[in-house]
Amino acid sequence: MPGKYHDIATRAQALTLKVIKCLDAENTKIIGLLRSTINSIYRTARARGYNPNTCQTLFNSYIEDAPKPGPPYKATLEVEDAIIAVLSKNSTIRELSCQRITDLITPNISA
């Protein structure tokens, strides 16, 4: 199933079985993942720096989920207040902000 995320323990097990050269049919039977999924987990780990020929230690960074796209986090009230405090102290930023707001509100009559 495309786009399905597997827990980190399942991915670690799949990667371990792949590295110790367990047969693909056995991997699929033991873990329940498709051969293509196991190979994808292995490719991703290799791309993130895993090299079983050098060191077979698995780190979470090799097998954890990639960041998912989505809306940005909303700022808390404390963060908003801190930003407002900084902007209100800096006159140059305040003047530029006021000019930009004025430009948006005032219609362009140069035509």
MIGU-221067 format. One line per field, with one value per residue: residue number from 0; z, x, y of N, C-alpha, C in turn. Coordinates in pm, whole numbers. Layout:
<atoms>
pos = (NUM,...)
nc3 = (Z,...)
nc1 = (X,...)
nc2 = (Y,...)
cac3 = (Z,...)
cac1 = (X,...)
cac2 = (Y,...)
cc3 = (Z,...)
cc1 = (X,...)
cc2 = (Y,...)
</atoms>
This chain:
<atoms>
pos = (0,1,2,3,4,5,6,7,8,9,10,11,12,13,14,15,16,17,18,19,20,21,22,23,24,25,26,27,28,29,30,31,32,33,34,35,36,37,38,39,40,41,42,43,44,45,46,47,48,49,50,51,52,53,54,55,56,57,58,59,60,61,62,63,64,65,66,67,68,69,70,71,72,73,74,75,76,77,78,79,80,81,82,83,84,85,86,87,88,89,90,91,92,93,94,95,96,97,98,99,100,101,102,103,104,105,106,107,108,109,110)
nc3 = (0,-104,50,311,643,833,1160,1352,1466,1307,1065,1140,1193,938,795,930,878,603,584,701,507,475,304,59,46,297,458,387,480,757,845,709,516,184,-66,-219,-47,165,30,-33,222,286,83,153,408,335,179,376,509,618,625,590,548,672,936,1130,1302,1382,1355,1468,1288,1041,981,1054,1009,733,739,736,501,566,720,858,1199,1447,1613,1963,2210,2370,2208,1997,2139,2208,1956,1872,2066,2000,1740,1793,1923,1733,1523,1245,1123,1208,1075,806,802,858,629,429,496,459,184,95,177,64,-246,-570,-739,-954,-1220)
nc1 = (85,85,242,199,304,545,615,908,1044,971,1084,1354,1390,1342,1554,1772,1738,1772,2039,2176,2149,1919,1682,1463,1200,1170,1203,974,778,835,825,613,612,627,864,962,915,1088,1331,1317,1331,1590,1736,1677,1797,2065,2103,2090,2324,2391,2608,2655,2885,3089,3006,2766,2586,2271,2112,1856,1818,1864,1640,1404,1085,1047,1029,699,500,311,89,243,355,158,232,283,112,302,529,437,399,665,778,634,722,995,977,847,1042,1233,1274,1316,1218,956,876,901,711,478,472,437,186,34,67,-72,-331,-396,-525,-372,-315,-179,-233)
nc2 = (-118,209,489,412,414,245,120,206,-9,-228,-151,-152,-423,-530,-418,-530,-806,-798,-718,-933,-1110,-1269,-1465,-1317,-1414,-1528,-1300,-1156,-1329,-1338,-1068,-952,-759,-631,-734,-522,-307,-366,-345,-75,42,-35,101,368,384,345,575,764,733,484,213,-106,-256,-124,-50,-206,-94,33,340,562,770,659,507,631,804,1026,1386,1507,1686,1981,2223,2520,2543,2705,3008,3051,3251,3375,3378,3538,3778,3833,3879,4103,4283,4309,4414,4655,4797,4846,5100,5132,4897,4921,5156,5075,4871,5014,5178,4987,4884,5115,5145,4922,4979,5230,5324,5291,5578,5672,5638)
cac3 = (0,-111,149,445,726,923,1281,1343,1501,1188,968,1190,1172,794,757,988,801,471,598,729,382,485,175,47,78,443,511,366,569,897,876,649,422,48,-99,-265,72,236,-49,-19,355,275,1,232,511,267,139,499,565,671,544,667,530,765,1072,1121,1404,1328,1427,1433,1173,920,953,1100,907,680,779,653,470,630,750,960,1335,1491,1723,2088,2245,2424,2094,1928,2220,2198,1823,1874,2149,1923,1630,1842,1965,1616,1449,1100,1085,1232,967,683,815,844,489,352,526,393,40,70,202,-26,-385,-657,-821,-1049,-1358)
cac1 = (0,171,223,179,423,566,683,1054,1092,952,1186,1484,1394,1355,1690,1862,1726,1830,2184,2232,2125,1807,1613,1351,1076,1165,1179,833,700,860,787,485,627,663,1007,993,916,1213,1438,1304,1385,1736,1787,1667,1901,2194,2108,2107,2457,2413,2697,2673,3020,3177,2953,2628,2505,2158,2071,1720,1819,1865,1514,1285,1002,1089,933,579,460,188,89,340,303,115,311,210,93,428,617,382,429,808,802,579,810,1116,942,810,1165,1313,1199,1327,1122,822,846,880,584,372,468,380,43,-24,64,-178,-462,-418,-528,-271,-384,-82,-279)
cac2 = (0,326,593,358,423,132,164,203,-143,-312,-111,-199,-568,-554,-382,-630,-930,-774,-711,-1066,-1185,-1360,-1468,-1224,-1485,-1541,-1165,-1124,-1415,-1301,-930,-919,-649,-670,-728,-385,-221,-395,-284,70,74,-50,214,491,379,368,716,844,712,349,130,-230,-309,-54,-62,-252,-29,106,461,602,860,579,438,702,868,1156,1489,1512,1823,2023,2366,2556,2549,2837,3062,3069,3392,3426,3404,3655,3896,3861,3937,4239,4365,4337,4503,4787,4865,4878,5202,5113,4793,4975,5250,4999,4801,5113,5220,4876,4881,5232,5115,4825,5038,5341,5281,5352,5681,5725,5616)
cc3 = (0,-2,290,521,820,1045,1270,1377,1381,1084,1010,1168,1025,748,808,909,662,479,625,616,398,351,175,84,229,509,503,461,715,931,822,555,285,27,-141,-148,150,162,-39,117,352,196,80,339,450,228,260,571,621,574,622,651,628,910,1062,1230,1337,1416,1381,1307,1040,881,1000,983,860,729,682,624,540,660,858,1098,1368,1609,1848,2117,2298,2310,2018,2006,2211,2063,1818,1955,2072,1811,1677,1888,1847,1526,1299,1052,1101,1120,836,687,797,698,404,374,457,242,7,82,98,-170,-467,-753,-925,-1193,-1415)
cc1 = (89,139,202,310,428,642,833,1110,1079,1057,1324,1497,1412,1497,1790,1858,1786,1982,2245,2200,2023,1731,1491,1218,1060,1138,1031,744,714,800,649,491,663,813,1047,999,1045,1330,1436,1360,1537,1797,1785,1775,2038,2210,2132,2238,2486,2500,2726,2811,3119,3134,2806,2538,2395,2128,1931,1717,1819,1726,1390,1210,1066,988,816,542,329,193,191,274,263,202,223,197,222,524,569,414,576,840,751,668,937,1086,910,933,1248,1235,1204,1226,981,782,820,746,468,359,404,231,-27,-36,-49,-317,-495,-420,-423,-341,-289,-128,-354)
cc2 = (124,426,543,364,304,181,136,65,-238,-279,-160,-350,-601,-527,-485,-760,-915,-778,-848,-1164,-1297,-1355,-1376,-1290,-1500,-1406,-1130,-1203,-1372,-1165,-894,-800,-703,-657,-587,-287,-241,-333,-131,117,68,66,345,496,405,515,807,814,575,271,2,-292,-247,-77,-101,-194,52,226,497,688,783,529,512,765,998,1260,1493,1658,1857,2172,2398,2561,2692,2881,3074,3217,3454,3463,3528,3783,3934,3925,4079,4332,4403,4435,4644,4866,4911,4972,5182,5009,4846,5070,5177,4926,4896,5159,5112,4867,4996,5206,5016,4886,5146,5291,5355,5446,5738,5708,5731)
</atoms>
